[in-house]
Amino acid sequence: MVKMRGISRYLTSIMLLLAVAGCVSQPNNDNAALTNDNGIPLSALSYNPKAAAINAQLGVGYLQQGDIERAKTKLLMAQKQDPRSSIVAAGMAYYYDTIGNSKEADHYYKRAYALATEKGDAANNYGVFLCKKKDYAAAYIYFQKAIDDPNYVSTAQTYENLGLCHLEQNDVATARDYFLKALRIDPKLQTSLQQIAKIDKT
């Protein structure tokens, strides 16, 4: 199966927004000297939504590098800094998905969707996860929720994900329709272009 686009793009976008907004702040040196029993600065464990978003992104980055231990450390820290953050829940979902804990991943993907103010990214991420689990009917529901979100900017990628998910079921005609919908929005989507070419050759 061609890899669908989901959470890593979402969290990367969040990190870029934080950087542009100048939200990355320097730690308070006085508080940084105080640590808990695990050597983590106490200031890192207090409520801090901006730091939580950054630590969630760092956790995902470590996951992509294969550094599971550091990834979990950053994500747990982020969870303590903002336990009701959709971004953090999405990072935790991606962590558990990566290590193969499907039950916990499902829990956190649902939580990310429930906590999100704008639902599109969280719905797309959960749809990707559900399709990978072969829970196709549920996946299609969440992909449609993403598409229906007027504030969601990655509609083309979700149409592409729908196409890939239908290919998994050997529903080639429907998959082709979704790839075409994706390309009408973004004519440069390489996966959709490649899949259309393959389908039309057969």
TORFIKOL-198379 format. One line per field, with one value per residue (C-alpha): residue in three letters; z negated, y, x negated. Coordinates in steps of 0.05 Angstrom, whole numbers. Each point is the difference from the previous one (the first is absolute). Layout:
BEGIN
residu: (ALA ...)
up: (Z ...)
north: (Y ...)
east: (X ...)
END
This chain:
BEGIN
residu: (MET VAL LYS MET ARG GLY ILE SER ARG TYR LEU THR SER ILE MET LEU LEU LEU ALA VAL ALA GLY CYS VAL SER GLN PRO ASN ASN ASP ASN ALA ALA LEU THR ASN ASP ASN GLY ILE PRO LEU SER ALA LEU SER TYR ASN PRO LYS ALA ALA ALA ILE ASN ALA GLN LEU GLY VAL GLY TYR LEU GLN GLN GLY ASP ILE GLU ARG ALA LYS THR LYS LEU LEU MET ALA GLN LYS GLN ASP PRO ARG SER SER ILE VAL ALA ALA GLY MET ALA TYR TYR TYR ASP THR ILE GLY ASN SER LYS GLU ALA ASP HIS TYR TYR LYS ARG ALA TYR ALA LEU ALA THR GLU LYS GLY ASP ALA ALA ASN ASN TYR GLY VAL PHE LEU CYS LYS LYS LYS ASP TYR ALA ALA ALA TYR ILE TYR PHE GLN LYS ALA ILE ASP ASP PRO ASN TYR VAL SER THR ALA GLN THR TYR GLU ASN LEU GLY LEU CYS HIS LEU GLU GLN ASN ASP VAL ALA THR ALA ARG ASP TYR PHE LEU LYS ALA LEU ARG ILE ASP PRO LYS LEU GLN THR SER LEU GLN GLN ILE ALA LYS ILE ASP LYS THR)
up: (0 18 -64 -14 -25 -72 -66 12 51 -49 -58 46 22 -73 -16 59 -23 -70 27 45 -57 -44 -52 -15 -65 -40 -67 -65 -27 -73 8 46 -57 -40 22 -20 -18 73 13 40 -14 -40 46 57 -36 -13 45 63 65 45 -29 4 75 11 -41 38 66 -28 -22 70 28 -45 21 73 -18 -36 -69 -37 -70 12 39 -59 -49 41 10 -73 -18 50 -30 -69 28 34 -13 41 63 65 27 -58 5 74 -16 -52 52 50 -53 -18 74 15 -55 20 -60 40 -60 -30 69 12 -67 14 72 -27 -55 50 41 -61 -25 67 12 75 14 70 -15 -58 42 57 -48 -31 69 21 -63 10 72 -21 -48 58 -35 66 -16 -60 39 54 -52 -30 67 18 -66 19 69 -29 -48 34 -35 23 52 20 35 60 -43 -34 68 17 -65 19 67 -33 -50 56 36 -62 13 74 15 58 32 -64 -16 69 -13 -65 31 54 -54 -35 64 16 -65 4 69 -28 -48 22 -31 33 67 -6 -20 57 49 -28 2 71 25 -23)
north: (0 69 41 48 70 11 23 16 54 27 7 28 54 17 7 46 44 4 20 53 28 4 -48 -36 29 -8 -38 38 -15 6 -52 -45 -14 -34 -71 -59 -69 -17 61 36 75 16 59 -51 -34 61 21 29 -11 29 -43 -60 10 6 -63 -38 19 -19 -67 -13 19 -50 -53 12 -8 -65 27 -29 15 74 5 -28 46 62 -22 -16 68 33 -37 28 70 -1 -63 28 15 -31 7 -39 -54 -6 -8 -54 -35 0 -27 -59 -12 -3 -50 -44 13 6 5 61 31 -5 32 60 10 5 47 44 5 15 55 33 67 -8 -73 -10 -22 -44 -33 -14 -29 -47 -19 -21 -42 -33 -16 -32 -43 -19 33 31 22 41 27 28 34 36 18 32 38 29 20 32 44 69 19 -62 18 -70 -25 -25 -45 -29 -15 -35 -39 -21 -24 -41 -29 -21 -32 -42 -29 -9 52 29 41 37 9 32 49 22 7 45 42 7 22 52 34 -13 -22 -14 -56 -53 -60 16 11 -66 -39 29 -20 -71 -7 26 -49 -60)
east: (0 -25 -9 57 -13 18 -27 -73 20 51 -49 -54 49 15 -74 -10 58 -29 -68 29 41 -62 28 -65 -24 -63 6 -1 -69 22 55 -41 -48 56 12 44 -25 -9 -44 54 4 62 13 8 57 43 58 -30 39 -53 -55 47 11 -75 -15 53 -33 -69 30 25 -68 -35 50 -16 -74 14 -17 60 -24 -12 65 40 -37 18 72 11 -29 47 59 -17 -8 68 43 58 -39 23 -70 -30 54 -16 -74 16 45 -57 -48 45 16 -75 -16 60 46 64 46 -36 -9 75 14 -46 23 72 -23 -37 63 44 -47 -13 34 -8 12 -28 -71 20 55 -49 -51 51 25 -70 -7 68 -15 -66 41 46 59 19 71 -23 -60 46 42 -60 -29 67 0 -68 25 62 -41 1 -65 -38 -53 -24 63 -39 -43 62 31 -65 4 71 -26 -54 48 48 -59 -11 69 -14 54 -40 55 16 -74 -11 57 -31 -69 31 34 -67 -34 54 -19 -75 -25 -70 18 -50 34 67 -35 -36 61 42 -55 -2 76 5 -53 40)
END
